[in-house]
Amino acid sequence: MGKDVIIACDFSSAEDTLNFLDKFEGKKPFVKIGMELFYAGGPEMVKTLKARGHKIFLDLKLHDIPNTVKKAMSVLAKLDVDMTNVHASGACKMMEAAVEGLRSNGSDAVLIAVTQLTSTSEEQLHEDLLVGSSMEETVAHYAANAKKSGLNGVVCSPLESPVVHANCGADFVTVTPGVRLAGDAVGDQQRVTTPAKAKELGSDYIVVGRSITAAEDPVAAYERCVAEFVD
Ligand code: C5P
């Protein structure tokens, strides 16, 4: 797995997305299509960005009964994305069904599971979700479940990359949102680091949204992320 910066294209239309990506001229950054953009632009958006030469992380975080997830994944497989995901809290049978559905239609996309959202704090984990274990223990356990179920990695905070790699191996991919360039607003995220810190902690991919999309100069912000994380 190559280290890379994935830009979260959290826009509400194809037009806004393409205008944003046009700023990158010759560059073809790895991009994330999440719920907002997929609900606005649909499968066509995926096809358009693929045709423009971008690698795509389709971040739809499937979480439903195993049969539904399996069937949904077999449909998503036809979009030929590079990475996609489910929620680990759907449990092992659901994750196994996701693998089956995705692979049954020939996709070799990297399949990862969201452990705990990077917007969830330790306090919310205990008080809202009534989880008795610590954030680190919960993430490590969900990652082990994902590995046992045949997935390729997890989405977690960069702060949790070390425990995931220690428990699941260096080849088990950690894709880490919750990344901010120094001085940028944290917003709704809770477990955040800089790209440089994420590199130090061993993240395989960082997902960066607002630190790039809301920057005065998004291309310069992207290049700063690459310089800190990849180079
Ligand atoms: O703007 P920001 O950098 O906070 O964007 C982070 C992106 O990563 C968003 O698209 C969000 O949906 C996604 N994400 C996350 N935490 C997870 C999984 C995905 O923030 N655990």
Residues whose N, C-alpha, C, O or C-beta is under 5 A from the ligand:
A	BS01	C5P	A8 D10 G34 V114 Q116 L117 T118 V155 P177 G178 V179 Q189 V207 V208 G209 R210 S211
